Amino acid sequence: MLIKNKKTRAALIALLALGSAAAWPRAVVAETVLRIGMTAADIPRTLGQPDQGFEGNRFTGLTMYDALTGWDLSSADKPSVVIPGLATEWKVDDADKTKWTFKLRPGVTFHDGSPFNADAVVWNVEKVLKQDAPQFDASQVGVTASRMPTLASAKKIDDMTVELTTKEPDSFLPINLTNLFMASPTKWQAFYDKAEGADAKAKSQAAWTAFAKDASGTGPWKMSSFTPRERLELVKNAAYWDKARVPKVDKMVLLPMPEANARTAALLSGQVDWVEAPAPDALPELKQRGFKLYANEQPHVWPWQFSRIEGSPWNDIRVRKAANLCVDREGLKDGLLAGLMVPATGTFEPGHPWRGKPAFEIKYDKAAAQKLMQEAGFGPNKKLAVKIQTSASGSGQMQPLPMNEYLQQALAECYFDVKLDVIEWNTLFTNWRRGAKDPSANGSNATNVTYAAMDPFFALVRFLQSSMAPPVSNNWGFINDPKFDELVKKARQTFDPAARDAALAELHAASVDDAAFLYVAHDVGPRAMSPKVTGVVQPKSWFIDFSLVSMQ
């Protein structure tokens, strides 16, 4: 019908415009995107058990996946503690301390829509522990089983209850389980059913390769697109089970940028909104230009881990103590790192419940260090040759090349002749599990891999217990001390928290007195970002919750 009345026609046009405008916000509001420059040289693996150390867990583990237990990352002031994740509660059996019952969270679904239940838990345990399981993937074992070495099996009790069994009583199990991420068995099975291969093993490998390109977990972020070595795009999971942690931005883009100056330049130019570990000498410019800087002391240690195999120069405790006394940590902090570290006098500092009372005081005392080296047979005309394997970048490595060059110069004053063997970060991390006896060590008698100290196993046990030598876990130097073994057993089999803390403090004090590592620094996790990034909580943890972040 033709509308001839101009007023009527104008009113109708206005009404139609108003009606259309109601649909505008959904269509025209700009997508919020957070772009992050990582220190890794490649995207950490996306298939459920990341590589690249704990940077992998931070970016492709805790984002797309959940574990039975998790970390509370909501506070910048309180220590991060273990909290319920996909399990709502757990209990060790009173009569048999090798058996644990876990109650599962109801109503959780994977990104593909399939349900999370006890069958999924058993499937994910067996993907790394049961070699004859169709989904068993040897490539995921090293970064998982070595972090929960006592877990033996999982059994379904009912749809929402599982029983986990350990090889021996282990009070650390709930903490260890933060590293076992739950991937979707349904999604994997669909890839397996379509896979081609000469046998079941080949089909399984093909299925995992396909899964890594189109992953499905239960986490707050879902995979959107993936280009190896270039970028990973994640989008928010609006249906995430924890409504308080549904991401506040629509998309997060992860970009590998292993070189500190390149990361910093990318931030300054607007290529990214957030960088991990900016170049320390650029901090004044970043502050002047209005960028935000975040740092917080982390349970994370930057060390040299010594070889203790036959013939190692570090077998002499005088040499190990001399190295610890020859480093001016305050000078390293105030100079090279522009304040972005905490000097390390052990894995834990005074005030921590696991610190204990070590008799050996780690401090800068060059004269004492020189005296110890002279007692060991070295001096200005007879230097001790040592070789350290390190990386040019990587997860938690801070500024590895400049820091190791600083140590090289410092130790030269105490009659050490330090050679650096610089390799790619992920290769270094892989070599860490192979040990000092492996050809991959390339003749090195120390390795520089930073380690997280959030729980007893990661902080102490995997380095000090003799049974944790490669290929089981990260006792790279093959330490074999009956005292350490006895203290580990005591702590692991103590289920009362206060008594367990006391046993761990005794173990830590013993390790410091033995100068088990060259303790250098605690990381503070420096991050720099655009003023557009808001809502950041930098916890006292190696991890961070990206779900809380907004973009203005």
C-alpha positions in Angstrom: 0.0 0.0 0.0 1.4 3.4 -0.9 1.6 5.8 2.0 0.9 9.3 0.8 0.7 11.1 4.2 4.2 12.5 4.8 3.8 12.5 8.6 2.6 8.9 8.6 5.4 7.8 6.3 8.0 9.6 8.5 6.6 8.0 11.6 6.8 4.6 10.1 10.3 5.1 8.9 11.3 6.2 12.4 9.6 3.2 13.9 11.3 0.8 11.5 14.7 2.4 12.2 14.1 2.1 16.0 13.2 -1.6 15.5 16.3 -2.2 13.5 18.5 -0.4 15.9 17.5 -2.9 18.6 19.6 -5.4 16.7 22.6 -3.2 16.1 24.6 -3.7 19.3 25.1 -7.4 18.7 26.1 -6.7 15.1 28.3 -3.6 15.4 30.0 -3.8 18.8 33.7 -4.4 18.1 35.2 -7.8 19.1 37.6 -7.4 22.0 40.9 -9.0 21.3 43.9 -9.5 23.7 47.2 -10.1 21.9 50.1 -11.6 24.0 53.8 -11.9 23.1 55.1 -15.1 24.8 58.7 -15.9 25.6 58.4 -19.3 23.9 59.8 -19.8 20.4 56.8 -21.9 19.4 53.1 -22.4 20.4 53.1 -24.9 23.3 51.4 -28.2 22.3 47.6 -28.0 22.3 46.5 -31.6 22.6 45.9 -31.6 26.3 49.4 -32.0 27.9 51.5 -28.9 26.9 55.2 -28.8 26.4 57.4 -25.7 26.8 57.5 -26.1 30.6 55.0 -24.3 32.7 54.6 -21.6 30.1 52.8 -24.3 28.2 50.5 -25.0 31.1 49.9 -21.3 31.4 48.9 -20.6 27.8 47.5 -23.9 26.3 46.8 -25.9 29.5 44.9 -23.8 31.9 43.2 -21.9 29.1 41.6 -24.7 27.1 41.6 -27.4 29.8 40.8 -28.1 33.4 42.2 -30.7 35.8 40.7 -32.4 38.8 42.4 -29.9 41.1 43.5 -26.3 40.3 45.2 -23.2 41.6 43.6 -20.2 43.2 44.8 -17.3 41.1 42.4 -14.7 42.4 44.7 -12.8 44.7 47.9 -10.8 44.3 48.6 -10.9 48.1 47.9 -14.4 49.3 49.9 -17.5 48.3 48.3 -19.5 45.6 46.8 -22.8 47.0 45.2 -25.9 45.5 41.4 -25.7 45.1 38.7 -27.9 43.6 38.6 -28.0 39.8 36.7 -30.7 38.0 36.7 -32.6 41.3 34.6 -31.0 44.1 36.2 -33.0 46.9 38.6 -35.8 47.6 39.7 -38.0 50.4 42.4 -40.6 51.1 41.3 -44.0 52.4 41.8 -44.3 56.1 42.7 -47.9 55.9 44.7 -47.8 52.7 46.7 -44.6 52.1 47.3 -45.6 48.4 43.6 -45.2 47.5 41.9 -41.8 46.9 38.2 -41.1 46.2 37.4 -38.0 44.0 33.9 -36.7 43.6 33.4 -35.0 40.2 31.7 -31.8 39.4 28.3 -32.4 37.8 27.0 -30.6 34.7 30.3 -30.0 33.0 30.7 -30.5 29.3 33.6 -30.5 26.9 33.8 -27.9 24.1 32.3 -30.4 21.7 29.2 -30.8 23.9 30.1 -34.3 25.3 29.7 -34.8 29.0 32.6 -34.8 31.5 32.3 -37.8 33.8 34.2 -40.6 35.5 34.8 -42.4 32.2 36.6 -39.3 30.9 38.8 -39.2 33.9 39.8 -42.9 33.5 40.4 -42.3 29.8 42.7 -39.3 30.5 44.7 -41.1 33.2 45.2 -44.1 30.8 46.3 -41.8 27.9 49.6 -41.4 29.8 49.8 -44.5 32.0 48.3 -47.5 30.2 50.5 -48.4 27.3 47.9 -50.8 25.7 45.1 -48.3 25.8 44.1 -47.1 22.3 44.6 -43.5 23.3 48.0 -43.9 24.9 50.3 -41.3 23.6 54.0 -41.6 24.5 54.6 -38.0 23.5 52.4 -36.8 26.4 54.0 -39.1 29.0 57.2 -37.2 29.7 55.4 -33.9 30.6 52.8 -35.7 32.7 53.9 -38.9 34.4 57.1 -37.3 35.6 54.9 -34.7 37.4 52.8 -37.3 39.2 55.2 -40.3 39.4 53.2 -42.3 42.1 49.8 -42.4 40.3 49.2 -46.0 39.1 45.6 -46.3 38.0 42.1 -44.9 37.9 38.8 -46.8 38.4 35.2 -45.6 37.9 33.0 -46.0 40.9 30.0 -44.3 39.4 29.4 -41.6 36.8 30.5 -38.9 39.2 33.1 -40.8 41.4 36.5 -42.1 40.6 39.1 -44.0 42.7 42.8 -43.2 42.0 45.5 -45.5 43.3 49.1 -44.7 43.9 52.1 -46.9 44.0 52.9 -45.9 47.6 51.2 -43.6 50.1 51.6 -40.1 48.7 50.1 -37.0 50.4 51.2 -34.9 47.4 48.8 -36.5 44.9 46.1 -33.8 44.9 48.7 -31.2 44.1 50.3 -33.3 41.4 46.9 -33.7 39.7 46.9 -30.0 38.7 49.0 -31.1 35.8 46.7 -33.8 34.3 44.4 -31.9 31.9 41.1 -33.5 30.8 40.8 -33.8 27.0 37.5 -34.9 25.3 37.5 -38.7 24.7 34.5 -38.3 22.4 36.3 -35.8 20.2 39.4 -37.9 20.1 37.4 -41.0 19.2 35.8 -39.3 16.3 39.3 -38.5 14.9 40.4 -42.0 15.6 37.5 -43.5 13.7 38.3 -41.5 10.6 42.1 -41.8 10.9 44.2 -43.8 8.4 47.1 -45.9 9.5 48.7 -49.3 9.2 47.8 -50.3 12.7 46.0 -49.0 15.8 49.1 -47.2 17.0 49.4 -45.3 13.7 45.7 -44.4 13.8 46.1 -43.2 17.4 49.0 -40.9 16.5 47.0 -39.5 13.6 44.0 -38.9 15.9 46.2 -37.0 18.4 47.6 -34.9 15.5 44.1 -34.0 14.3 43.0 -33.3 17.9 45.9 -30.9 18.4 44.5 -28.8 15.5 40.9 -28.9 16.7 41.2 -29.4 20.5 38.4 -29.9 23.0 38.7 -29.5 26.7 36.4 -28.1 29.4 38.3 -24.9 30.0 37.2 -21.2 29.8 38.8 -20.8 26.3 38.2 -22.7 23.1 40.5 -23.1 20.2 39.6 -20.9 17.2 42.5 -21.2 14.9 46.1 -22.5 15.1 49.2 -21.9 13.0 52.2 -23.7 14.4 55.2 -21.4 15.3 53.1 -18.4 14.4 49.9 -17.9 16.4 47.1 -19.6 18.4 43.7 -17.9 18.6 41.4 -18.7 21.5 37.8 -17.5 21.9 35.8 -17.4 25.1 33.8 -20.3 26.3 30.5 -18.6 27.1 29.1 -21.8 28.6 32.0 -22.4 31.0 30.9 -24.1 34.2 32.5 -21.4 36.5 30.5 -18.3 35.6 32.9 -16.1 37.5 35.7 -17.2 35.1 33.9 -16.8 31.8 36.4 -14.7 29.9 35.7 -10.9 29.7 37.4 -10.6 26.2 36.1 -12.3 23.1 39.4 -13.5 21.7 43.0 -14.0 22.9 45.8 -14.3 20.4 49.1 -15.9 21.5 52.3 -15.1 19.6 55.7 -16.7 20.1 58.4 -14.0 20.6 61.5 -15.6 22.2 63.7 -12.5 22.0 63.1 -9.9 24.8 63.9 -6.8 22.7 61.6 -8.0 19.9 58.8 -8.5 22.4 59.3 -5.1 23.8 59.4 -3.5 20.4 56.2 -5.2 19.5 54.5 -3.8 22.5 55.8 -0.3 21.9 54.6 -0.4 18.3 51.1 -1.6 19.1 51.6 -5.1 17.5 50.7 -6.7 20.8 48.9 -5.6 24.0 50.9 -7.6 26.5 54.4 -9.1 26.7 56.0 -11.5 29.1 59.4 -10.6 30.5 60.1 -7.3 28.8 63.7 -6.2 28.2 64.8 -4.7 31.6 66.7 -1.8 30.0 63.4 -0.7 28.3 61.5 -0.3 31.5 62.0 3.4 31.9 60.7 4.1 28.4 57.7 1.8 28.9 56.8 3.6 32.1 57.3 7.0 30.5 55.0 6.1 27.6 52.2 4.9 29.9 52.5 1.2 29.7 51.6 -0.8 32.8 54.2 -3.0 34.5 53.3 -6.0 36.8 55.6 -8.1 38.9 55.2 -10.3 42.0 57.5 -12.7 43.8 56.8 -16.2 42.4 57.5 -19.6 43.8 60.0 -20.1 41.0 63.7 -20.5 41.1 66.5 -19.6 38.6 69.3 -22.1 39.3 72.2 -24.1 38.0 71.5 -27.8 38.6 74.7 -29.7 39.1 75.7 -33.0 37.7 76.7 -35.5 40.4 77.8 -38.3 38.1 81.3 -39.8 38.3 83.9 -37.3 37.3 81.8 -34.2 37.7 83.6 -31.2 39.1 80.6 -30.5 41.3 81.0 -33.6 43.4 83.3 -31.6 45.7 81.0 -29.8 48.2 83.7 -27.1 48.5 83.3 -26.3 44.8 79.5 -26.2 45.1 79.6 -23.9 48.1 82.2 -21.7 46.5 80.0 -21.1 43.5 77.1 -20.1 45.7 79.3 -17.6 47.6 80.9 -16.1 44.5 77.7 -14.5 43.0 76.7 -11.0 43.8 72.9 -11.4 43.6 72.1 -7.9 44.7 74.4 -6.6 41.9 72.6 -8.8 39.4 69.2 -7.5 40.6 70.0 -3.8 40.7 72.1 -3.8 37.6 71.3 -6.2 34.8 67.7 -7.0 35.8 66.6 -3.5 36.9 65.1 -4.8 40.1 63.1 -7.6 38.5 64.3 -10.5 40.7 64.5 -11.6 44.3 68.0 -13.0 45.4 67.8 -16.7 46.1 69.3 -18.3 49.2 67.6 -21.6 48.6 64.4 -22.8 47.1 62.5 -21.1 49.8 63.3 -17.9 51.7 62.9 -17.2 55.4 59.3 -17.1 56.5 58.2 -19.9 54.2 57.0 -23.0 56.1 59.3 -25.2 54.1 62.4 -23.1 54.6 63.8 -24.9 57.7 67.1 -23.8 59.3 70.0 -24.4 57.0 73.5 -24.0 58.5 75.1 -22.9 55.2 74.4 -19.2 54.6 74.2 -18.4 50.9 75.5 -14.9 50.4 78.1 -12.9 48.4 81.5 -13.6 50.0 84.1 -13.7 47.4 87.0 -14.2 49.8 85.4 -17.2 51.4 84.6 -18.6 47.9 88.2 -18.2 46.8 89.5 -19.9 50.0 87.2 -22.9 49.4 88.4 -23.2 45.8 92.0 -23.0 46.9 91.3 -25.8 49.5 89.9 -27.8 46.6 93.2 -27.3 44.6 92.3 -24.4 42.3 93.6 -20.8 42.0 94.6 -18.0 39.6 96.9 -20.3 37.6 94.7 -23.4 37.8 91.1 -22.8 37.0 88.3 -25.3 37.2 86.6 -25.8 33.8 82.8 -26.2 34.0 80.1 -26.3 31.2 76.6 -25.1 31.6 73.8 -25.9 29.2 71.2 -23.1 28.9 68.8 -21.6 26.4 68.4 -18.2 24.7 64.9 -17.7 26.0 62.0 -19.7 27.3 59.4 -20.3 30.0 60.6 -18.7 33.3 64.2 -18.5 32.0 64.1 -14.7 32.6 67.1 -13.3 30.6 69.1 -16.4 30.4 72.0 -15.3 28.2 72.8 -12.0 29.9 72.4 -13.7 33.3 74.7 -16.6 32.5 77.3 -14.2 31.1 77.1 -12.3 34.4 77.7 -15.6 36.3 80.5 -16.5 33.9 82.3 -13.3 34.7 81.5 -13.5 38.5 82.7 -17.1 38.8 85.9 -16.3 36.9 87.0 -14.3 39.9 86.7 -17.5 42.0 88.9 -19.6 39.6 86.1 -21.1 37.5 86.4 -21.3 33.7 82.7 -21.3 32.6 81.7 -22.4 29.1 78.1 -21.9 27.9 76.3 -24.4 25.7 73.3 -22.4 24.3 70.4 -24.4 22.8 66.8 -23.9 22.0 64.5 -23.8 25.0 62.2 -26.7 24.3 65.3 -28.8 23.4 66.8 -27.8 26.8 63.6 -28.8 28.5 63.6 -32.2 26.8 67.2 -32.7 27.7 66.4 -32.0 31.3 64.4 -35.2 31.5 67.3 -37.2 29.8 69.9 -36.4 32.4 73.6 -35.6 32.7 74.6 -39.0 31.4 72.7 -38.6 28.1 74.6 -37.5 24.9 72.2 -34.6 24.8 74.0 -33.0 27.7 76.9 -32.4 25.3 79.5 -32.7 28.0 77.8 -30.2 30.3 78.1 -30.7 34.0 75.3 -28.3 34.9 72.0 -27.3 33.4 70.1 -24.0 33.7 66.4 -24.9 33.8 64.2 -22.8 36.0 61.8 -24.7 38.3 58.4 -24.0 39.9 58.3 -24.4 43.7 54.6 -24.3 44.3 54.4 -27.8 45.7 56.7 -30.3 47.4 57.2 -32.6 44.5 58.1 -29.8 42.0 60.2 -27.9 44.5 62.3 -30.6 46.1 61.4 -34.3 45.5 61.9 -34.6 41.7 65.5 -33.2 42.1 66.7 -34.8 45.4 65.2 -38.3 45.5 67.5 -40.9 43.9 64.5 -42.7 42.3 63.6 -39.5 40.4 66.7 -39.8 38.2 66.0 -39.9 34.4 63.9 -41.1 32.7 61.5 -41.0 35.7 61.7 -37.3 36.5 64.0 -34.3 36.8 66.9 -35.5 39.0 69.1 -34.4 36.0 72.4 -34.7 37.9 71.6 -38.2 39.4 71.8 -37.0 43.1 72.0 -40.1 45.3 71.9 -39.3 49.0 70.2 -41.7 51.4 69.5 -38.8 53.8 67.4 -37.0 51.1 65.6 -40.3 50.2 64.6 -40.9 53.8 63.4 -37.3 54.3 61.3 -37.5 51.1 59.7 -40.7 52.3 58.9 -39.1 55.6 57.3 -36.1 54.0 55.4 -38.0 51.4 53.9 -40.4 53.9 52.9 -37.7 56.4 49.3 -36.7 55.9 49.0 -34.2 58.8 49.8 -30.8 57.2 51.8 -29.3 60.0 54.0 -32.5 60.4 54.4 -32.7 56.7 55.6 -29.0 56.5 58.1 -29.8 59.3 59.5 -32.8 57.3 59.7 -30.7 54.1 61.6 -27.9 56.0 64.1 -30.5 57.2 64.5 -31.7 53.6 65.0 -28.2 52.3 67.6 -27.3 54.9 69.5 -30.4 54.1 69.6 -29.5 50.4 70.9 -26.0 51.1 73.5 -27.3 53.4 74.6 -29.7 50.6 74.6 -26.8 48.2 72.6 -29.0 45.9 72.1 -26.1 43.4 73.7 -22.9 42.5 70.7 -20.8 43.8 70.6 -17.5 41.9 67.2 -15.8 41.7 63.5 -16.0 42.3 61.5 -14.8 39.3 58.9 -12.0 39.8 57.1 -12.7 36.5 57.5 -9.3 34.9 54.8 -8.3 32.4 54.3 -5.1 30.5 51.0 -4.2 28.8 49.0 -1.5 27.1 46.9 0.8 29.4 43.9 -0.6 27.5 44.4 -3.9 29.4 42.5 -3.8 32.7 41.5 -6.3 35.4 44.9 -8.0 35.6 45.6 -9.9 38.9 49.2 -10.9 39.1 49.2 -13.7 41.7 52.0 -15.2 43.7 52.1 -18.0 41.2 53.8 -19.0 38.0 50.3 -19.0 36.5 47.8 -16.2 35.8 44.1 -16.2 35.1 43.4 -14.6 31.7 39.6 -14.9 32.2 39.7 -11.8 34.5 41.2 -9.5 32.0 39.3 -6.8 30.1 40.2 -4.6 27.1 39.0 -1.0 27.1 
